[in-house]
Amino acid sequence: MSVKREDVLEIIEAIGGKDNIHTATHCVTRLRLVLNDEKKVDKERLEAIDLVKGSFSSNGQFQVVIGQGLVNKAYQILAEETGIEQASKQDVKNAATQNLNPLQRAIKVLADIFIPILPAIVTAGLLMGLNNILTGPDIFFNKKSVIDVYPQWADLTNIINLIANTAFVFLPGLIGWSAVKRFGGSPLLGIVLGLMLVHPDLLNAWSYGSAEKIPTWNLFGLEVDKIGYQGQVLPILFASLLLAKIETFLDKRVHDSIKLLVVAPVALLITGFAAFILIGPVTFFIGNMLTDGVIWVFDHFSWLGGLLYGGLYAVMVITGMHHTFLAVDLQLVANAGGTFLWPILALSNIAQGSAALAMMFVAKKENEKLRGLAGTSALSAYLGITEPAMFGVNLRYKYPFISALIGSAMGGVLLAMTGTKAFSIGVGGLPGILSIKSEYWLPFAIGMVIAIVVPFVLTMIWSKFSKNEVA
């Protein structure tokens, strides 16, 4: 499909004209616009354009789903026709922030920090899945793993495991880079700060519970635990904020001639002491309490936790609140040896894809655009990208979205009651089974069947009675 200039001109008119565009950029699939007045958008006219696969407003940005490979061409034409400057994504985010309330801003901060490092975490999850297939017993051989039967593959598996584990072992380094950058400091110092918290001279956080004696520093009579923060999220987040504030404070006040000697050393020294004396112990305790609380809910009211998380996850995606659970997932992986939240997320994505797939059959043969969009967006959702399905199809007709929520909630109850865990975050769709611990493959597979069948059947039945007729 080519990008026609007249289609882009129609988009501009449908969003209120070029004077309504404050700032614009694009990502892989969407135009990201900050509009002066979103009330001027004619959504019905906008989504009738052949080029447009859907639209939605989130975190102060109005986003138009165009599709991979087409959105950059559409953006170039939009920039030419409107005369807007090619803004960076950060410029758009800064402009959008002005339209957010405090809670939305806090959620946006977490999203800005975790989304850039997500590819590394997902990649690690997939590689850990490959490692577990090779090392897990009873997968291919009775009571034996692949390397038990073929010991010559042991070293290969060991290297795969090392590559897979790196992102989790040095997770504070990744978060430090992204967080300090987000807070306005030097990303390089953020990396150093994160690696400092997992220095090999420290007691490994994963050995903390079983250690007979905790090593300590004696700082002027104050006993400070000499422990690392492997896999921890909160310590590096708060330490990164402090580091960035100190660095920017000093950078404005220290003369250029001695900045190299003063700014970074002083900022790291102060932050380092604060991290080990106060920030680390306090946030380590809070992080443990947070994960213990989530675990308690799923241990005592597992069906309710699965029902709510499975049924409401897609709703949280609309508001952007789902980003807050990335930190919880990572904390669960570090503290509990796996996350029971992420598998439910994977089913939610599958359910949205199934509802969109049903809409391909519901749509009349004459409506080639909806049929094509529903089919391609369903495939995308099955592979973990739900935006085209959710915003381009399901939310537009409402009942497919609700059908997907019901299917996801049912699958979530099953996964929660069986204690299904993923050893890491992975691809949130059908390939997600690679990130599931092998002993939970059966309940997860059943959950996938539920997430595929229930939304599809409900959408097909509901379409017969819905007043929201599909042309």
N, C-alpha and C positions, 0 to 999 in steps of 0.2 A: 504493500500500500504506500502510495506517495503522499507527500504533504502538499496540499493545494493552498496557494496564497489566499484564495477566497474563503477557505475554511477557517484560516487563522483570523482573517478580518471579521468573520462572523463570531468567532470566540471573543474578540475584543469588544464587539458591540454587545454581546450577551452578558459580559461582565461589567457593563456600565460605561463602556467607551474608554479611550486612552487616558482621559483626564481622571478616571477613577483608579488608575494603577499608580500606587505609591512606589513600590519596589517589586522587582521580579527576578527570579532565577529559575533553575530547573534541576531535578535530580535524574535518576536513571529512567524513570517512567512518568514523571509528573511535572507540570508547570507549577511553580510555587510562587504565589502572588500575595503581596500585602496590598489590600485595597483600601481606599479612603472610606468607602461605605459599602459594606457587603450586602446591604439591603437593596442596592441597585442591580444586583445580579438576577438575571432571568434564567433560572436553572432549567426550566422546561425547554427554553430555546437553546440553551447551551448544550444540554445532553441530547438534543435532536441532531446535532452536527455529527456527521459521519466520523470525523477524526477523534471525537471525544468519547472516551469509554466510561466516564463517570466524573463526579466532582464532589468535594466535601471541604468543610472548614475545620481546621484543627490548629490549636496553639497559636491563634492569631494569623494564620496563613490560609488563604483560599487556594486549594490545590485542584488542578484539572488533570485527570488521568488521560494521558495520550498513548503511552506505550513505549517500550524499549526500542531504540533505533529511530524513532520518529520525533520524540520530544525535543531533541536538540535542534532539529531542523525547524520545528514549529516555533521554538524559542527565538531562533535567529530571525525568522520572519516577523515575529511579534516585536522584537527589539527594533527592527528596521521601520516597521509601520508606526510604532508609538514614539520612537526617538528616545526611549529609556536607555540609560547607561547599563552596560552588562554588570550587574551587581553580583558580588560574591554571595555564597550561601550564608555567610556570617552576617553580611549587611542585611539580608532579608530577615534572619533570625532576630537581629537587634531591633529592626523596625517592628517586627511582629510582637516582640516582648512588651512593647508599650500598650498593647491591647489586652494583656493578661492580668488576672488577679494573682495575689501572692501564692496561692496553692498551685495554680497553673505554672507560675514561674519556677517554683521549686521542682515540679515534675519535669519541666523543660530542662532545668539544669542537669538532673539525673540522666535524661535522654541524651543531652549533648555530651555527657561524659561517657556513657556506656555504649552508645551506638557506634562510635568510631572503632572501638576495640572488639565489637561483636564478631566480625569475621574471623579474628584470631581464636576466639573462644569456640565458635561453631566448628572451625577447622580442627581444633584440638579434640572436640567431641567426636567428630567423624573418625579421626585417627584412633582415638581410644576405643571406638566401636570395632574397628578392624583388629586392634590388639586383643580385645576381649573375645572376638570370634576365634582367634588363633590360640588363646590361652584358656578359654573356658571349657570345662569338662561337659560331657554329655550333649554336645552340640552336633558333632559328626560321628563321634565314637563313644561307646558305652563306658561311662565313668573315666574317660580319658579325653585330654585335649589334643589339638592338632600337633602341638610341639611334644607332647608325650609320645605320640606315635612316630613323629618325624623330628627327633631331637636336633637334627642338623639345621632346623629353622629357628632354633632358640635365640641365636644371636640376632638374626633378622628381626624377630619379634621384640627383642630387647631394645633395639635401635628405634623401632616404630613407637614403642612405649615412651622412650626418652623424648622423641620429637613431640608426641602427643601431650606429655605431661608438662612440657616447658611453659606453656601459656598459663597453667594453673600454679606451678611452682613460683613463677615470677609475676603472678597476677598483680601484686602491688606496684610493680614497675610499669605495667601497662596502664593501670588506673592512674598512677602518678603522672605519667606523661599526658594523658587526656584531661585529667582534672586540673592540673596546674595551668595547662593551656587554656582551658575553659575559664578559669578564674583570673586570667590575665597575666600570668607569670611565664617564666621560661620553661618550655616543655622538657628541655634537657635536665634542668634541676629536678623536675618532677620524676624523671626516670631514676636519677641518683637517689632521691628520697625513697622511692618505692623499693629499690634494690637494697638500700640501707636497712629497711625493715625486715628483709629476709636474708641478711648477711649470714654466711656459714658459721661465724663465731657465736651466733645466738642459738639458744635452744630452739629446735624446730617446733613450730606451733602444733604440728600433728603428734609430737612426742610429749606434749605438755601434760596430758592426762595420765600417762603411764610413767612419768619421770619420778624417780625416788627422791631426788633433791633438785630444787630449782636454783640454778646459779643466779647470783645477784651482783650488782655493782654497789659499792659504798660511796655515795656522793655526799661528802661533808656530813656523815652520820645518817644519811637517808638511804635505806635499803631499796634498791630498784631491781625488779625482776629482769633478768637478762634473757628475754625470750623474743623469738621472731613472730612475725604475723603472716605466715604463709596462708594463702587462700582467703585472708580476711579483707573485708571491703571497707567497713567504717573507719578503721584507723588511718588508712591512707587517704580517704576522702577528706577527713577533717584536718589532717596534717598538711594536705595539699592546699587547702584553703588558707591555712596559717602561713605557709611558705609563700604563696602568691601575694598575700597582703603585705608581708614583711618586705619581700623583694620590691614590689611597686612603691612602697613607702620610702625605702632607701634609695631606689633609683631616681626618685624626684629630688632628693636632698643631698646626695653625695656628688661631689665634683667629678666631672668626666675623667679627669686625670688619674683618679684612684678607684674608680668604680670596680674595675676588675679585681682589685685587692680587697674591697670592702663588701660590696653588695652580695654576691653569691656566698662567700665564706660565712658572713655574719648570718644571712638568712638560713643557710643550711644548719649552722651550729645551733642557733636558737630553736629552730623547728625540730632538730634532732633530739635535743634535750627535752623539749616539750612532748615530743612523740613518745619517748620511752618512759618519762616520768608521769605524765598526766593523760595525754590523748589516747595512747595505746591501751593502758589498763582500763580506762573508763569505757572507751568504745568497744573494747574486746568483751567487757562484761555486758554492755548493751546489746551487742551483736549476738552473744550467746542467749541472752534473755529473749531476743526477738525470734531466733530460730527455735528455741525451746517452746515458746508460745505457739508458733505455727505448728510444730510437731505435736504439741499437746492437743490442739484442736483436731488434727487429723487422726490422732490416736484414739480420742474419746468420742468424737462426732465425725468420723471419717466420711459417712455418706453426706452429711451436711456440707462439709468442706468441699467435697468433690462436686456436689450439686451447685453450690454458689460460685466456685471458681470456674467450673466448666460452663455454667449457664451465663455468667456475666463477663467472661474474659473478652469476648468480642465487643461487648459494650464498652469495656475499659479501653479497648483499642481506639474506639471513636474519640474518646476524651483524651487519650494519650497517657492515661494512668497506668497502663500495662508496663510502661518503662520502669516503674518503681519496683516491680517484681523481679527485674534482672538482678538487682542487688540481693534480694532474698534468695533467689535460685543459687547464686554463687556462694552465699553464706551457708546454705544448706549443703552444698557440695563439699565445702570445707569442714563443716561441723558434724554433719550426719552421714557423710560418705555417699551422698546422692540426693537428688531433688525429686520429690513427688509432685511438684507443681508443674514442671516443664512438660511431662508426658500429657497432662491435661490440656496444656496449651497446644500441643501438636494435634490433639483430637479436635480442638476448636477450629484450627485451620482447615483440617480435612472436612469438617462439617460444613463450613462455608463453601468449600469447593463443591460438595455434593448438592447443596441447595442451588448453586449456580448451574450445575450440570443439569438438574431437573428443569430449570428454566429454558434450557436449550430445546427441550422437548415440548415444553409448554408453549413457547413462542410459535406463532403461525409461520408457515413456510415463506410467506411474503416478507416477513421481517428478518431479512438476512443479517442486518446489523446486530440485532439482539441475539440471534442464534450464534453468530460468529463470536460475539463478545462473551456470551455465556460459556461457550465451549473452551475458548482460550483462557478465560479467567478461572475456570474450574481446574484446568491443568496447572495453572500457575499456583492456585491455592493448594493443590495436592503436593506441590513441590515447596510449599512454605511461604509463598507470597500471596497474601489474601486481599490486598487493597483493590485490585480490579474487580474481584468477585463481590466484595462487600459493598464498595462504593459505586461500582458501575452497574451492578445487577441487583443484589439482594436487598440493600436498603432502599433502592428505588421503588421496589414493589412491596416491601415490608414483610409480607408473609414468608418469603424464602429466608429472610434474616432470622425471623422468629423460629422457623422450623430448624434452622441450623443451631440456634441457641438450645432448643429442646434436645436435639441429638447430642450436642456437646455436653449438656448437663447429664444426660443418661450415661454417656461414656465416662464422664468425670466421676460419677458415683461408683461405677465398677472399678476404675483405677484406684480410687481412694480406699475403697473397702478391701482391695487385694494388696494395698501397700506398694503398688507399682512405682519403681524408681528409675530415674535416668542417672547415669554416673556423671553426666555433664549436660550442658546446653548443646543442642544439635540443630539439624534442619527441621523446622516445625511443620512437617507434613508427613507423607508416606515414608520418605527415607528416615524419618525420626526413629524408627525401630532400631536403627544401628546404634543409637545412643542409649537404648534401654538395656538395663542389666539383663543378662540372658535368662535368669530364672523368672523374669517377668514378661518374657516374650509372648507367652500364651494369653494372659489377660490383656496385654496391650493389643495383640492381634484381634481379640474379640472386641475390644474397645474401638479399633479402627473399623471393624465391620459395622458396629452400631453407628459410628460417625458417618459412614458412607450410606448405609441403607435408610436409617430413620429420617434424616433431613430430606433425602431424595423422595421417599414415599410421601412424607408429610407435605412437601411442596407440591407434588403432583396432585394429591387429594385436595389440598387447600385451594389450588388454582381453579378447581371446578366450582367453588362457592364464593370466591373472592370477588368483590365489586371492583377491585383494582385490576381491570381486564388488561391482558397482554395482547397487544396488536399482532 
